[in-house]
């Protein structure tokens, strides 16, 4: 891995920078989000803007990440560590593999377990639809799509408008929320549509 090139490219769906690890429960959210998506790498000793600060006590950082992975993630996660020297500064990389036992939950400071998912460069709280996607993905079952009128309407709408919410899809097809949700889950699992999450809403777009 060319660590300098990775840092220059910035944070993304499978790369996250942390200057240092202050609390195990805080980093658990990122570990879970990576495991629930396609895996990822946590670069410790790198600021959010890509400035290399370096790690002063790598064993302490490893301990905090391992503690988060074992005690604050359910099921537990097994990180793999690598060390790189960049401009005479140590960068610790914790690699989180894609999980086969999804969904993973992270424990918050109030003792509640939450599912997180990696969207672009953010670890976001998973919706009911995303949790359902993760459960089915974790079962390793293939999803067969036989296009009904609802699927055809959805794909035509996305081609014309670019995006759709669950509420809009339910209204478009006059389907109950549960049925509309099931169709969206299957299309996400098949890689036909992708979820997008903002602070205000969750919507869906056609995959490239």
Buried (B, 14 or more C-beta within 10 A) or exposed (E): EEBEEBBEEEBEBBBBBBBBBEEBBBBBBBBBBBBBBEBBBBBBBBEEEBEBBBBEEBEEBBEBBBBBBBEBBBEEBEBEBEEBEBEEBBBBBBBBBBBEEBBBBBBBEEEEEBBBBBBEBBBBBBBEBBBBBBEBBBEEEEBEEEEEEBBEBBBEBBEEEEBBEBEBBBEBBEBEEEEBBBBBBBBBBEEBBBBEBEEEEBBBBBEE
